[in-house]
């Protein structure tokens, strides 16, 4: 399994909808939503009482490929968050 595959598997484990979570000892409000019949998914996380913000889209192409598209932030930041967040 590649690092990208591990990321997608972990992302798929996160619940849909709005919920709280903890990452690196900080609390976040997380919203994961599905668009275009599940072919596109979006995750946004806002640090409660802080300034950190995570936002990205994950596209699922017809050929089975997934594309990670962070919103104005490095992909590494998104990957670290998804792999390390503990959802409530």
Biopython code that builds the backbone (N, CA, C, O; Angstrom):
import numpy as np
from Bio.PDB.StructureBuilder import StructureBuilder

atoms = [
    (1, "UNK", "N", (0.851, -1.183, 0.000)),
    (1, "UNK", "CA", (0.000, 0.000, 0.000)),
    (1, "UNK", "C", (0.893, 1.242, 0.000)),
    (1, "UNK", "O", (1.818, 1.346, 0.806)),
    (2, "UNK", "N", (0.620, 2.167, -0.890)),
    (2, "UNK", "CA", (1.419, 3.388, -0.973)),
    (2, "UNK", "C", (0.993, 4.369, 0.120)),
    (2, "UNK", "O", (-0.043, 4.184, 0.759)),
    (3, "UNK", "N", (1.798, 5.412, 0.327)),
    (3, "UNK", "CA", (1.441, 6.458, 1.278)),
    (3, "UNK", "C", (0.109, 7.098, 0.882)),
    (3, "UNK", "O", (-0.726, 7.383, 1.740)),
    (4, "UNK", "N", (-0.087, 7.321, -0.419)),
    (4, "UNK", "CA", (-1.340, 7.916, -0.886)),
    (4, "UNK", "C", (-2.519, 6.994, -0.580)),
    (4, "UNK", "O", (-3.574, 7.456, -0.146)),
    (5, "UNK", "N", (-2.342, 5.693, -0.806)),
    (5, "UNK", "CA", (-3.399, 4.726, -0.501)),
    (5, "UNK", "C", (-3.726, 4.728, 0.991)),
    (5, "UNK", "O", (-4.894, 4.644, 1.372)),
    (6, "UNK", "N", (-2.697, 4.823, 1.836)),
    (6, "UNK", "CA", (-2.908, 4.878, 3.288)),
    (6, "UNK", "C", (-3.673, 6.134, 3.667)),
    (6, "UNK", "O", (-4.552, 6.095, 4.528)),
    (7, "UNK", "N", (-3.340, 7.252, 3.023)),
    (7, "UNK", "CA", (-4.047, 8.496, 3.275)),
    (7, "UNK", "C", (-5.528, 8.361, 2.901)),
    (7, "UNK", "O", (-6.399, 8.735, 3.687)),
    (8, "UNK", "N", (-5.814, 7.834, 1.716)),
    (8, "UNK", "CA", (-7.200, 7.683, 1.262)),
    (8, "UNK", "C", (-7.958, 6.739, 2.190)),
    (8, "UNK", "O", (-9.113, 7.006, 2.524)),
    (9, "UNK", "N", (-7.339, 5.652, 2.609)),
    (9, "UNK", "CA", (-7.991, 4.705, 3.522)),
    (9, "UNK", "C", (-8.321, 5.381, 4.851)),
    (9, "UNK", "O", (-9.407, 5.182, 5.396)),
    (10, "UNK", "N", (-7.408, 6.165, 5.364)),
    (10, "UNK", "CA", (-7.639, 6.879, 6.631)),
    (10, "UNK", "C", (-8.728, 7.939, 6.449)),
    (10, "UNK", "O", (-9.593, 8.090, 7.311)),
    (11, "UNK", "N", (-8.693, 8.671, 5.337)),
    (11, "UNK", "CA", (-9.721, 9.657, 5.042)),
    (11, "UNK", "C", (-11.095, 8.990, 5.002)),
    (11, "UNK", "O", (-12.060, 9.525, 5.548)),
    (12, "UNK", "N", (-11.189, 7.836, 4.364)),
    (12, "UNK", "CA", (-12.462, 7.127, 4.251)),
    (12, "UNK", "C", (-12.993, 6.681, 5.613)),
    (12, "UNK", "O", (-14.202, 6.511, 5.776)),
    (13, "UNK", "N", (-12.122, 6.494, 6.576)),
    (13, "UNK", "CA", (-12.535, 6.096, 7.928)),
    (13, "UNK", "C", (-13.149, 7.252, 8.716)),
    (13, "UNK", "O", (-13.909, 7.025, 9.657)),
    (14, "UNK", "N", (-12.826, 8.484, 8.338)),
    (14, "UNK", "CA", (-13.381, 9.629, 9.052)),
    (14, "UNK", "C", (-14.867, 9.743, 8.751)),
    (14, "UNK", "O", (-15.286, 9.548, 7.610)),
    (15, "UNK", "N", (-15.674, 10.060, 9.773)),
    (15, "UNK", "CA", (-17.117, 10.161, 9.536)),
    (15, "UNK", "C", (-17.485, 11.349, 8.658)),
    (15, "UNK", "O", (-16.740, 12.325, 8.570)),
    (16, "UNK", "N", (-18.626, 11.255, 8.020)),
    (16, "UNK", "CA", (-19.167, 12.377, 7.254)),
    (16, "UNK", "C", (-19.977, 13.259, 8.196)),
    (16, "UNK", "O", (-20.420, 12.818, 9.256)),
    (17, "UNK", "N", (-20.161, 14.508, 7.793)),
    (17, "UNK", "CA", (-20.922, 15.443, 8.611)),
    (17, "UNK", "C", (-20.005, 16.293, 9.461)),
    (17, "UNK", "O", (-18.806, 16.385, 9.201)),
    (18, "UNK", "N", (-20.575, 16.913, 10.477)),
    (18, "UNK", "CA", (-19.813, 17.781, 11.363)),
    (18, "UNK", "C", (-19.562, 17.108, 12.703)),
    (18, "UNK", "O", (-20.445, 16.444, 13.245)),
    (19, "UNK", "N", (-18.366, 17.280, 13.232)),
    (19, "UNK", "CA", (-17.994, 16.664, 14.507)),
    (19, "UNK", "C", (-16.722, 17.333, 15.016)),
    (19, "UNK", "O", (-16.127, 18.164, 14.330)),
    (20, "UNK", "N", (-16.323, 16.966, 16.208)),
    (20, "UNK", "CA", (-15.088, 17.478, 16.791)),
    (20, "UNK", "C", (-13.976, 16.466, 16.645)),
    (20, "UNK", "O", (-14.210, 15.296, 16.345)),
    (21, "UNK", "N", (-12.761, 16.936, 16.863)),
    (21, "UNK", "CA", (-11.612, 16.049, 16.812)),
    (21, "UNK", "C", (-10.417, 16.703, 17.480)),
    (21, "UNK", "O", (-10.411, 17.904, 17.748)),
    (22, "UNK", "N", (-9.407, 15.890, 17.743)),
    (22, "UNK", "CA", (-8.185, 16.369, 18.377)),
    (22, "UNK", "C", (-7.001, 16.019, 17.494)),
    (22, "UNK", "O", (-6.876, 14.891, 17.017)),
    (23, "UNK", "N", (-6.138, 16.998, 17.283)),
    (23, "UNK", "CA", (-4.915, 16.801, 16.502)),
    (23, "UNK", "C", (-3.785, 17.547, 17.207)),
    (23, "UNK", "O", (-3.876, 18.749, 17.453)),
    (24, "UNK", "N", (-2.728, 16.819, 17.524)),
    (24, "UNK", "CA", (-1.558, 17.384, 18.201)),
    (24, "UNK", "C", (-1.957, 18.197, 19.433)),
    (24, "UNK", "O", (-1.426, 19.279, 19.684)),
    (25, "UNK", "N", (-2.911, 17.646, 20.196)),
    (25, "UNK", "CA", (-3.330, 18.264, 21.450)),
    (25, "UNK", "C", (-4.266, 19.450, 21.308)),
    (25, "UNK", "O", (-4.617, 20.083, 22.303)),
    (26, "UNK", "N", (-4.671, 19.756, 20.093)),
    (26, "UNK", "CA", (-5.573, 20.894, 19.863)),
    (26, "UNK", "C", (-6.923, 20.390, 19.368)),
    (26, "UNK", "O", (-6.998, 19.369, 18.684)),
    (27, "UNK", "N", (-7.983, 21.106, 19.714)),
    (27, "UNK", "CA", (-9.344, 20.742, 19.324)),
    (27, "UNK", "C", (-9.725, 21.408, 18.005)),
    (27, "UNK", "O", (-9.349, 22.550, 17.738)),
    (28, "UNK", "N", (-10.473, 20.680, 17.193)),
    (28, "UNK", "CA", (-10.909, 21.156, 15.883)),
    (28, "UNK", "C", (-12.396, 20.883, 15.686)),
    (28, "UNK", "O", (-12.940, 19.909, 16.206)),
    (29, "UNK", "N", (-13.033, 21.756, 14.928)),
    (29, "UNK", "CA", (-14.370, 21.531, 14.395)),
    (29, "UNK", "C", (-14.146, 21.033, 12.975)),
    (29, "UNK", "O", (-13.516, 21.718, 12.169)),
    (30, "UNK", "N", (-14.655, 19.849, 12.665)),
    (30, "UNK", "CA", (-14.398, 19.194, 11.381)),
    (30, "UNK", "C", (-15.714, 18.997, 10.643)),
    (30, "UNK", "O", (-16.716, 18.599, 11.238)),
    (31, "UNK", "N", (-15.707, 19.277, 9.347)),
    (31, "UNK", "CA", (-16.864, 19.004, 8.499)),
    (31, "UNK", "C", (-16.365, 18.256, 7.260)),
    (31, "UNK", "O", (-15.524, 18.754, 6.511)),
    (32, "UNK", "N", (-16.899, 17.057, 7.064)),
    (32, "UNK", "CA", (-16.573, 16.256, 5.879)),
    (32, "UNK", "C", (-17.850, 16.092, 5.070)),
    (32, "UNK", "O", (-18.856, 15.595, 5.577)),
    (33, "UNK", "N", (-17.805, 16.509, 3.815)),
    (33, "UNK", "CA", (-18.996, 16.436, 2.978)),
    (33, "UNK", "C", (-18.689, 15.756, 1.652)),
    (33, "UNK", "O", (-17.559, 15.771, 1.163)),
    (34, "UNK", "N", (-19.731, 15.162, 1.090)),
    (34, "UNK", "CA", (-19.637, 14.455, -0.182)),
    (34, "UNK", "C", (-20.383, 15.258, -1.234)),
    (34, "UNK", "O", (-21.485, 15.748, -0.986)),
    (35, "UNK", "N", (-19.782, 15.389, -2.406)),
    (35, "UNK", "CA", (-20.366, 16.146, -3.506)),
    (35, "UNK", "C", (-20.376, 15.285, -4.758)),
    (35, "UNK", "O", (-19.641, 14.301, -4.837)),
    (36, "UNK", "N", (-21.181, 15.632, -5.715)),
    (36, "UNK", "CA", (-21.234, 14.976, -7.028)),
    (36, "UNK", "C", (-21.346, 13.447, -6.861)),
    (36, "UNK", "O", (-20.554, 12.688, -7.420)),
    (37, "UNK", "N", (-22.328, 13.028, -6.093)),
    (37, "UNK", "CA", (-22.587, 11.593, -5.877)),
    (37, "UNK", "C", (-21.362, 10.848, -5.350)),
    (37, "UNK", "O", (-21.135, 9.694, -5.713)),
    (38, "UNK", "N", (-20.571, 11.500, -4.497)),
    (38, "UNK", "CA", (-19.410, 10.855, -3.894)),
    (38, "UNK", "C", (-18.142, 10.902, -4.715)),
    (38, "UNK", "O", (-17.103, 10.415, -4.270)),
    (39, "UNK", "N", (-18.200, 11.477, -5.905)),
    (39, "UNK", "CA", (-16.991, 11.548, -6.733)),
    (39, "UNK", "C", (-16.041, 12.628, -6.242)),
    (39, "UNK", "O", (-14.865, 12.640, -6.605)),
    (40, "UNK", "N", (-16.547, 13.531, -5.420)),
    (40, "UNK", "CA", (-15.735, 14.574, -4.832)),
    (40, "UNK", "C", (-16.106, 14.674, -3.354)),
    (40, "UNK", "O", (-17.284, 14.651, -2.998)),
    (41, "UNK", "N", (-15.098, 14.784, -2.506)),
    (41, "UNK", "CA", (-15.332, 14.947, -1.079)),
    (41, "UNK", "C", (-14.496, 16.110, -0.582)),
    (41, "UNK", "O", (-13.407, 16.376, -1.091)),
    (42, "UNK", "N", (-15.022, 16.796, 0.416)),
    (42, "UNK", "CA", (-14.349, 17.967, 0.961)),
    (42, "UNK", "C", (-14.238, 17.810, 2.469)),
    (42, "UNK", "O", (-15.166, 17.342, 3.128)),
    (43, "UNK", "N", (-13.093, 18.206, 3.004)),
    (43, "UNK", "CA", (-12.914, 18.240, 4.447)),
    (43, "UNK", "C", (-12.393, 19.616, 4.826)),
    (43, "UNK", "O", (-11.449, 20.134, 4.228)),
    (44, "UNK", "N", (-13.034, 20.194, 5.837)),
    (44, "UNK", "CA", (-12.588, 21.447, 6.418)),
    (44, "UNK", "C", (-12.468, 21.239, 7.916)),
    (44, "UNK", "O", (-13.331, 20.616, 8.534)),
    (45, "UNK", "N", (-11.398, 21.758, 8.497)),
    (45, "UNK", "CA", (-11.191, 21.664, 9.940)),
    (45, "UNK", "C", (-10.676, 23.002, 10.442)),
    (45, "UNK", "O", (-9.715, 23.557, 9.910)),
    (46, "UNK", "N", (-11.331, 23.507, 11.473)),
    (46, "UNK", "CA", (-10.961, 24.795, 12.044)),
    (46, "UNK", "C", (-10.574, 24.587, 13.505)),
    (46, "UNK", "O", (-11.340, 24.023, 14.287)),
    (47, "UNK", "N", (-9.388, 25.043, 13.860)),
    (47, "UNK", "CA", (-8.935, 24.927, 15.243)),
    (47, "UNK", "C", (-9.807, 25.798, 16.138)),
    (47, "UNK", "O", (-10.013, 26.980, 15.860)),
    (48, "UNK", "N", (-10.316, 25.205, 17.214)),
    (48, "UNK", "CA", (-11.138, 25.946, 18.168)),
    (48, "UNK", "C", (-10.223, 26.739, 19.090)),
    (48, "UNK", "O", (-9.347, 26.168, 19.739)),
    (49, "UNK", "N", (-10.421, 28.043, 19.151)),
    (49, "UNK", "CA", (-9.599, 28.889, 20.007)),
    (49, "UNK", "C", (-8.223, 29.165, 19.433)),
    (49, "UNK", "O", (-7.345, 29.650, 20.146)),
    (50, "UNK", "N", (-8.017, 28.867, 18.165)),
    (50, "UNK", "CA", (-6.721, 29.073, 17.519)),
    (50, "UNK", "C", (-6.893, 29.540, 16.095)),
    (50, "UNK", "O", (-7.984, 29.927, 15.676)),
    (51, "UNK", "N", (-5.797, 29.499, 15.353)),
    (51, "UNK", "CA", (-5.829, 30.024, 13.991)),
    (51, "UNK", "C", (-5.605, 28.972, 12.904)),
    (51, "UNK", "O", (-5.630, 29.302, 11.718)),
    (52, "UNK", "N", (-5.388, 27.720, 13.286)),
    (52, "UNK", "CA", (-5.093, 26.699, 12.286)),
    (52, "UNK", "C", (-6.355, 26.345, 11.495)),
    (52, "UNK", "O", (-7.463, 26.339, 12.031)),
    (53, "UNK", "N", (-6.159, 26.056, 10.222)),
    (53, "UNK", "CA", (-7.267, 25.738, 9.327)),
    (53, "UNK", "C", (-6.775, 24.735, 8.292)),
    (53, "UNK", "O", (-5.695, 24.891, 7.724)),
    (54, "UNK", "N", (-7.577, 23.706, 8.055)),
    (54, "UNK", "CA", (-7.281, 22.671, 7.059)),
    (54, "UNK", "C", (-8.447, 22.642, 6.078)),
    (54, "UNK", "O", (-9.606, 22.663, 6.492)),
    (55, "UNK", "N", (-8.149, 22.595, 4.780)),
    (55, "UNK", "CA", (-9.204, 22.507, 3.779)),
    (55, "UNK", "C", (-8.662, 21.826, 2.526)),
    (55, "UNK", "O", (-7.601, 22.182, 2.015)),
    (56, "UNK", "N", (-9.416, 20.836, 2.044)),
    (56, "UNK", "CA", (-9.004, 20.161, 0.810)),
    (56, "UNK", "C", (-10.172, 19.432, 0.184)),
    (56, "UNK", "O", (-11.198, 19.188, 0.819)),
    (57, "UNK", "N", (-9.989, 19.092, -1.075)),
    (57, "UNK", "CA", (-10.930, 18.261, -1.825)),
    (57, "UNK", "C", (-10.211, 16.982, -2.235)),
    (57, "UNK", "O", (-9.014, 16.988, -2.522)),
    (58, "UNK", "N", (-10.953, 15.900, -2.257)),
    (58, "UNK", "CA", (-10.452, 14.624, -2.746)),
    (58, "UNK", "C", (-11.374, 14.197, -3.883)),
    (58, "UNK", "O", (-12.572, 13.991, -3.686)),
    (59, "UNK", "N", (-10.796, 14.068, -5.072)),
    (59, "UNK", "CA", (-11.562, 13.700, -6.259)),
    (59, "UNK", "C", (-11.339, 12.229, -6.574)),
    (59, "UNK", "O", (-10.209, 11.741, -6.543)),
    (60, "UNK", "N", (-12.425, 11.530, -6.877)),
    (60, "UNK", "CA", (-12.370, 10.108, -7.238)),
    (60, "UNK", "C", (-12.728, 9.988, -8.718)),
    (60, "UNK", "O", (-13.880, 10.173, -9.110)),
    (61, "UNK", "N", (-11.725, 9.676, -9.526)),
    (61, "UNK", "CA", (-11.916, 9.602, -10.976)),
    (61, "UNK", "C", (-12.506, 8.251, -11.376)),
    (61, "UNK", "O", (-12.409, 7.276, -10.631)),
    (62, "UNK", "N", (-13.110, 8.204, -12.547)),
    (62, "UNK", "CA", (-13.768, 6.986, -13.036)),
    (62, "UNK", "C", (-12.798, 5.811, -13.149)),
    (62, "UNK", "O", (-13.212, 4.659, -13.021)),
    (63, "UNK", "N", (-11.519, 6.082, -13.384)),
    (63, "UNK", "CA", (-10.531, 5.003, -13.528)),
    (63, "UNK", "C", (-10.010, 4.495, -12.181)),
    (63, "UNK", "O", (-9.119, 3.646, -12.147)),
    (64, "UNK", "N", (-10.558, 5.007, -11.069)),
    (64, "UNK", "CA", (-10.154, 4.543, -9.743)),
    (64, "UNK", "C", (-9.080, 5.391, -9.091)),
    (64, "UNK", "O", (-8.772, 5.200, -7.914)),
    (65, "UNK", "N", (-8.513, 6.311, -9.826)),
    (65, "UNK", "CA", (-7.490, 7.202, -9.282)),
    (65, "UNK", "C", (-8.133, 8.226, -8.353)),
    (65, "UNK", "O", (-9.256, 8.670, -8.592)),
    (66, "UNK", "N", (-7.422, 8.597, -7.299)),
    (66, "UNK", "CA", (-7.878, 9.679, -6.430)),
    (66, "UNK", "C", (-6.884, 10.825, -6.508)),
    (66, "UNK", "O", (-5.673, 10.609, -6.550)),
    (67, "UNK", "N", (-7.405, 12.041, -6.528)),
    (67, "UNK", "CA", (-6.568, 13.236, -6.583)),
    (67, "UNK", "C", (-6.823, 14.080, -5.343)),
    (67, "UNK", "O", (-7.965, 14.429, -5.045)),
    (68, "UNK", "N", (-5.769, 14.401, -4.630)),
    (68, "UNK", "CA", (-5.837, 15.278, -3.471)),
    (68, "UNK", "C", (-5.544, 16.697, -3.924)),
    (68, "UNK", "O", (-4.514, 16.958, -4.546)),
    (69, "UNK", "N", (-6.448, 17.611, -3.612)),
    (69, "UNK", "CA", (-6.288, 19.016, -3.979)),
    (69, "UNK", "C", (-6.456, 19.884, -2.733)),
    (69, "UNK", "O", (-7.573, 20.280, -2.401)),
    (70, "UNK", "N", (-5.343, 20.184, -2.036)),
    (70, "UNK", "CA", (-5.415, 21.073, -0.878)),
    (70, "UNK", "C", (-5.808, 22.482, -1.311)),
    (70, "UNK", "O", (-5.514, 22.906, -2.429)),
    (71, "UNK", "N", (-6.471, 23.195, -0.416)),
    (71, "UNK", "CA", (-6.892, 24.569, -0.688)),
    (71, "UNK", "C", (-5.887, 25.537, -0.070)),
    (71, "UNK", "O", (-5.939, 25.829, 1.125)),
    (72, "UNK", "N", (-4.973, 26.026, -0.903)),
    (72, "UNK", "CA", (-3.987, 27.039, -0.515)),
    (72, "UNK", "C", (-3.152, 26.662, 0.704)),
    (72, "UNK", "O", (-2.919, 27.481, 1.592)),
    (73, "UNK", "N", (-2.705, 25.404, 0.730)),
    (73, "UNK", "CA", (-1.805, 24.935, 1.787)),
    (73, "UNK", "C", (-1.052, 23.721, 1.252)),
    (73, "UNK", "O", (-1.497, 23.078, 0.301)),
    (74, "UNK", "N", (0.083, 23.412, 1.861)),
    (74, "UNK", "CA", (0.859, 22.259, 1.391)),
    (74, "UNK", "C", (0.118, 20.932, 1.607)),
    (74, "UNK", "O", (-0.586, 20.762, 2.602)),
    (75, "UNK", "N", (0.281, 20.018, 0.688)),
    (75, "UNK", "CA", (-0.332, 18.694, 0.816)),
    (75, "UNK", "C", (0.146, 17.985, 2.077)),
    (75, "UNK", "O", (-0.623, 17.258, 2.705)),
    (76, "UNK", "N", (1.409, 18.188, 2.455)),
    (76, "UNK", "CA", (1.942, 17.540, 3.661)),
    (76, "UNK", "C", (1.145, 17.909, 4.901)),
    (76, "UNK", "O", (0.937, 17.066, 5.773)),
    (77, "UNK", "N", (0.697, 19.153, 4.995)),
    (77, "UNK", "CA", (-0.097, 19.597, 6.147)),
    (77, "UNK", "C", (-1.422, 18.837, 6.199)),
    (77, "UNK", "O", (-1.843, 18.390, 7.265)),
    (78, "UNK", "N", (-2.070, 18.695, 5.058)),
    (78, "UNK", "CA", (-3.334, 17.975, 4.962)),
    (78, "UNK", "C", (-3.131, 16.507, 5.332)),
    (78, "UNK", "O", (-3.906, 15.947, 6.108)),
    (79, "UNK", "N", (-2.110, 15.898, 4.788)),
    (79, "UNK", "CA", (-1.834, 14.484, 5.026)),
    (79, "UNK", "C", (-1.550, 14.244, 6.512)),
    (79, "UNK", "O", (-2.088, 13.303, 7.095)),
    (80, "UNK", "N", (-0.715, 15.077, 7.129)),
    (80, "UNK", "CA", (-0.412, 14.945, 8.564)),
    (80, "UNK", "C", (-1.688, 15.028, 9.389)),
    (80, "UNK", "O", (-1.879, 14.251, 10.324)),
    (81, "UNK", "N", (-2.561, 15.971, 9.044)),
    (81, "UNK", "CA", (-3.810, 16.129, 9.800)),
    (81, "UNK", "C", (-4.673, 14.879, 9.692)),
    (81, "UNK", "O", (-5.090, 14.325, 10.710)),
    (82, "UNK", "N", (-4.943, 14.434, 8.482)),
    (82, "UNK", "CA", (-5.826, 13.285, 8.287)),
    (82, "UNK", "C", (-5.246, 12.035, 8.962)),
    (82, "UNK", "O", (-5.983, 11.272, 9.586)),
    (83, "UNK", "N", (-3.964, 11.831, 8.842)),
    (83, "UNK", "CA", (-3.351, 10.640, 9.426)),
    (83, "UNK", "C", (-3.304, 10.699, 10.956)),
    (83, "UNK", "O", (-3.244, 9.660, 11.614)),
    (84, "UNK", "N", (-3.331, 11.913, 11.525)),
    (84, "UNK", "CA", (-3.153, 12.042, 12.968)),
    (84, "UNK", "C", (-4.363, 12.484, 13.763)),
    (84, "UNK", "O", (-4.330, 12.440, 14.993)),
    (85, "UNK", "N", (-5.433, 12.911, 13.103)),
    (85, "UNK", "CA", (-6.585, 13.419, 13.844)),
    (85, "UNK", "C", (-7.345, 12.273, 14.519)),
    (85, "UNK", "O", (-7.495, 11.187, 13.961)),
    (86, "UNK", "N", (-7.808, 12.548, 15.714)),
    (86, "UNK", "CA", (-8.648, 11.601, 16.468)),
    (86, "UNK", "C", (-10.048, 12.184, 16.513)),
    (86, "UNK", "O", (-10.327, 13.084, 17.305)),
    (87, "UNK", "N", (-10.936, 11.669, 15.658)),
    (87, "UNK", "CA", (-12.314, 12.180, 15.570)),
    (87, "UNK", "C", (-13.120, 11.695, 16.762)),
    (87, "UNK", "O", (-12.950, 10.569, 17.229)),
    (88, "UNK", "N", (-14.006, 12.569, 17.251)),
    (88, "UNK", "CA", (-14.887, 12.204, 18.375)),
    (88, "UNK", "C", (-15.921, 11.192, 17.934)),
    (88, "UNK", "O", (-16.749, 10.765, 18.739)),
]
sb = StructureBuilder()
sb.init_structure("model")
sb.init_model(0)
sb.init_chain("A")
sb.init_seg("    ")
for serial, (resi, resn, name, xyz) in enumerate(atoms, 1):
    if name == "N":
        sb.init_residue(resn, " ", resi, " ")
    sb.init_atom(name, np.array(xyz, "f"), 0.0, 1.0, " ", f" {name:<3s}", serial, name[0])
structure = sb.get_structure()
